Amino acid sequence: MKLRRSPKPRRVVLVKLEQGKTMPKPNALISHKLVHPLTVSATLTEKEFPFLNKAGLSANLIKLEPDAISSPIYTTDSTVQLIYVVRGGGRVQIAGINGHVTW
């Protein structure tokens, strides 16, 4: 799969919540808790970004140099993950048991 840059940049965030969970309502007094700038490789936790716990999410930022690869990601609970490519291109492979490519 080759990713291309759209002529008009679009910014989209998809969030799927478990049944019974709701998104917190924004409040001008706590807006700093709902927005956290990511400028370098980082992993956010509830301590730095309280919104994550309320929404049941986690966030990671990975910046790759040209021709670099990201290490494989393994989850035991079929966690849904969103990968967003800001610029450049990439290839995503999903592997099953024993490393066989499934998609």
N, C-alpha and C positions, 0 to 999 in steps of 0.2 A: 504494500500500500504506500503510495507516495502522497505526501501532504503538500499542498500548495498554499501560498499566501493568497488570501482573497483580496480583490482590488479595493474593497471597502472593509477595513478591519471591523470585525464583530467581536463583542465581548459577551460571552454567554456562560452562565454558571447553572449547572443542573444539580438539584439536590433532591434526593429521595429520602423521605422520612418514614420511620416505622409507624404503623397504625397507632393512633393515640398520641403521638408526639406532634408538637406544633413548633413553628418558628417563633423565636422571641420577637416581641414588638419593638421597633426602634425607639429610642428615647434620646433626645438631644443631649441630655446630661451624661449619658454613658456611651456616646457614639464612639469614643476611643476604644471601647471594648469590642466593637463590632467591625472595626477596620484595623488591619495590621499590615504595614508595608513589608513586602518580601523583596529584598534587593540582593541578597547573597544566598548561597545554599543554606537551607535552614529546615528545621522541623519545629513546628509550633505545638505547644502543649496548652492545657487549660490555664496554667499559670500565666503565660504570656498573652493568651487570647481566650478569655472566659467564654466567649460565644461558642467555641468548639464543643464544650461539654453540654451546653444547653441543646445544641443541634445534633449531638451524637456523631461528630465528625472529627477528622484529624487532617492536618495539612502538611505537605512537604514541598519544598522547592528544590529542584535540581537544575543546575546550569551545566551544560556539557560543552566542551571544546569541539571544534570541527573533527569529524571522524572518530569521536569517542562513543562509548556505549555505556548504558546504565546497567548496574548489576541486576540480576533477576529478582523479582519480588515474589515471595511465597506467602500464601495465607491459608490457614487451616479452616476458616469459617466462610469461605466463598465471598469475602468482602468485595463490594463493588468499588471499583477505582475509576477515577477520571484522570485522563492524561491530556494536558493542554499544551500544544506546541505553539510558542509565541512567534518564532521565526525559524526559517530553515526547513528541513525536512527530516523524515525519520521513517523507521519501519518498526512495527509492533508485531511480535510473535507470541502466541499463547501456547504453552506447552502443557501436556497432561502428564500422566504417570510415566515414569522412566524417560522423561524428556522428549517424548514424541510430540511434534508440532500438531496442534489440533485446530488452529485457525490462522 
